[in-house]
Amino acid sequence: MYATSATSERITTVLSLPIDPAANELLRRSPLALLLGMVLDQQIPLERAFSAPYDLVRRLGHEPDARELAGYDPEALTAIFAERPALHRFPKAMAVRAQQVCQVLVDRYDGDTARLWTEARDGKELLKRVAELPGFGKQKAQIFVALLGKQLDVRPPGWREAAGGYGEEGSFRSVADIVDEASLAKVRSYKQQMKAAAKARPAE
């Protein structure tokens, strides 16, 4: 287990996305909610993805843990995800993905989500652990490592290197750099530039 240092690197702002304050508060205190937000952060606006865990809690009437979600009736969970407004553009697929991720947490970390990162010896191991989750490719895993490091002070040795470009200070490349509307605009601008550059590249 590693120890974070307040002297070696600047401590960044406590996680604060431009979403409902109650949804932000849940993300700050619930490792599972934060991870589920990252799971859902694809093909929908990030504000919707990271608000969805809070909406899930409200629909269930309580905060679930990984073990509960892993064992939840699949059809019932899909119905909860699909209830309007849907938690995701593809509620059935993402309900399945959420359960798959929770099952890994149960199998490998005894349902304790935070162990995914608190027990990682260094950035390389942290990236490996995150990348082993269902639906987490290298890029998504690097973004989550950057989010943990920049906004939650989860900084095992080598975390910036493991996060790649997403770990660079002031890069504004992902949700890891968003703390307000202004930073959100910078991240969106970066993503638009990347899409434009990709379209401009000649086909091989």
C-alpha positions in Angstrom: 0.0 0.0 0.0 1.3 3.4 -0.8 1.1 6.8 1.0 0.2 10.0 -0.7 2.4 13.0 -0.3 1.2 16.6 0.1 4.7 18.0 -0.3 6.0 16.4 -3.4 3.1 17.4 -5.7 0.4 20.0 -5.7 -2.8 18.9 -4.1 -5.6 19.5 -6.6 -9.2 20.5 -6.0 -11.5 18.0 -4.4 -13.5 16.3 -7.1 -16.1 18.8 -8.4 -17.7 18.2 -11.8 -20.3 20.6 -13.3 -23.2 18.4 -12.1 -25.8 18.3 -9.3 -24.0 19.0 -6.0 -25.6 15.9 -4.5 -24.2 13.8 -7.3 -20.8 15.3 -6.8 -20.9 14.5 -3.1 -21.7 10.9 -3.8 -18.8 10.6 -6.2 -16.5 12.1 -3.5 -17.5 9.7 -0.8 -18.3 6.5 -2.7 -15.5 4.8 -4.6 -18.1 2.5 -6.3 -20.2 5.5 -7.5 -17.0 7.1 -9.0 -16.0 3.9 -10.8 -19.6 3.4 -12.1 -19.5 6.9 -13.5 -16.3 6.1 -15.4 -17.9 2.8 -16.6 -20.8 4.8 -18.0 -18.7 7.5 -19.5 -18.9 6.5 -23.2 -21.2 7.6 -26.0 -23.1 10.0 -23.7 -22.1 13.4 -22.2 -19.9 13.0 -19.2 -22.2 15.1 -17.1 -24.9 12.4 -17.6 -22.4 9.5 -17.0 -21.2 10.9 -13.7 -24.7 11.9 -12.5 -26.1 8.4 -13.2 -24.8 6.8 -10.0 -26.7 9.3 -8.0 -29.9 8.6 -10.0 -29.3 4.9 -9.5 -29.2 5.4 -5.8 -32.4 7.4 -5.8 -34.2 4.8 -7.9 -33.0 2.0 -5.6 -33.8 4.0 -2.5 -30.4 3.3 -1.0 -26.7 3.2 -1.8 -25.9 -0.3 -3.2 -22.5 -1.9 -2.8 -20.7 -4.0 -5.4 -21.9 -7.3 -4.0 -25.6 -6.2 -4.3 -25.3 -5.0 -7.8 -23.3 -8.0 -8.9 -26.1 -10.3 -7.6 -29.0 -8.1 -8.8 -31.6 -9.6 -11.0 -30.3 -8.6 -14.5 -33.8 -7.9 -15.9 -34.7 -5.8 -12.9 -31.5 -3.8 -13.1 -32.0 -3.2 -16.8 -35.4 -1.9 -16.1 -33.9 0.5 -13.5 -31.3 1.7 -16.0 -34.0 2.1 -18.7 -36.4 4.1 -16.6 -36.8 7.5 -18.1 -34.6 9.4 -18.2 -32.4 6.4 -18.9 -29.1 6.2 -17.1 -27.4 5.6 -20.4 -28.1 5.7 -24.1 -27.8 1.9 -24.1 -29.3 0.9 -20.7 -29.3 -2.9 -21.2 -25.7 -3.1 -22.3 -24.5 -0.8 -19.6 -26.5 -2.5 -16.9 -24.7 -5.7 -17.9 -21.4 -3.9 -17.9 -22.0 -2.4 -14.5 -22.7 -5.9 -13.1 -19.6 -7.4 -14.8 -17.4 -4.7 -13.2 -19.1 -5.3 -9.8 -18.5 -9.0 -10.1 -14.8 -8.4 -10.6 -14.8 -6.2 -7.5 -16.4 -9.0 -5.5 -14.2 -11.7 -6.9 -10.8 -9.9 -6.6 -11.4 -7.2 -3.9 -14.0 -8.7 -1.7 -16.5 -6.1 -2.9 -14.3 -3.2 -1.6 -14.0 -0.9 -4.6 -11.3 1.3 -3.1 -8.9 -1.7 -2.8 -8.6 -1.4 -6.6 -6.3 1.5 -6.1 -5.3 1.6 -2.4 -3.4 -1.7 -2.7 -1.6 -0.8 -5.9 2.1 -0.6 -5.3 2.8 1.8 -8.1 1.2 3.5 -11.1 2.0 0.6 -13.4 0.1 -1.9 -11.2 -2.7 0.6 -10.7 -3.1 0.9 -14.5 -3.0 -2.8 -14.9 -5.7 -3.4 -12.3 -8.0 -0.8 -13.8 -7.4 -2.1 -17.4 -8.5 -5.6 -16.3 -12.0 -4.3 -15.6 -14.6 -5.2 -18.2 -14.9 -2.3 -20.8 -11.7 -0.6 -19.7 -9.2 -0.4 -22.6 -5.8 1.3 -22.1 -7.1 4.8 -22.8 -10.1 4.6 -20.4 -7.9 3.1 -17.8 -5.3 5.9 -18.2 -8.1 8.5 -17.8 -9.3 6.9 -14.6 -5.8 6.7 -13.2 -5.4 10.4 -14.0 -8.8 11.2 -12.4 -7.7 9.4 -9.2 -4.4 11.2 -9.1 -5.4 14.7 -10.1 -8.7 15.0 -8.2 -8.6 12.5 -5.4 -4.9 12.5 -4.5 -4.4 8.8 -5.3 -0.8 9.0 -6.3 1.3 5.9 -6.1 4.8 6.2 -7.5 4.7 6.6 -11.2 1.0 7.4 -11.5 1.5 10.3 -14.0 3.7 8.1 -16.3 1.0 5.3 -16.1 -1.7 7.8 -17.0 0.2 9.0 -20.1 -0.8 12.3 -21.6 -3.9 12.3 -19.3 -1.6 12.6 -16.3 0.1 15.8 -17.5 -0.6 18.9 -15.4 -2.9 21.3 -17.1 -3.5 19.1 -20.2 -7.3 19.4 -20.1 -7.7 16.2 -22.1 -10.3 14.3 -20.0 -12.7 14.3 -17.1 -9.6 14.1 -14.9 -9.1 17.9 -15.5 -12.7 19.1 -15.1 -13.6 21.1 -12.0 -15.9 23.7 -13.4 -17.6 24.9 -16.6 -14.5 26.6 -17.9 -12.3 23.5 -17.6 -15.2 21.4 -19.2 -15.1 23.7 -22.2 -11.3 23.3 -22.5 -11.7 19.5 -22.5 -14.4 19.6 -25.0 -12.3 21.8 -27.2 -9.4 19.4 -27.0 -11.6 16.5 -27.9 -13.0 18.3 -30.9 -9.5 19.1 -32.1 -8.6 15.5 -31.8 -11.6 14.4 -33.8 -10.9 17.0 -36.5 -7.3 15.8 -36.7 -8.3 12.2 -37.0 -10.7 13.1 -39.9 -8.0 15.1 -41.6 -5.5 12.2 -41.6 -5.4 10.4 -45.0 -6.6 6.8 -45.0 -3.8 4.2 -45.1 
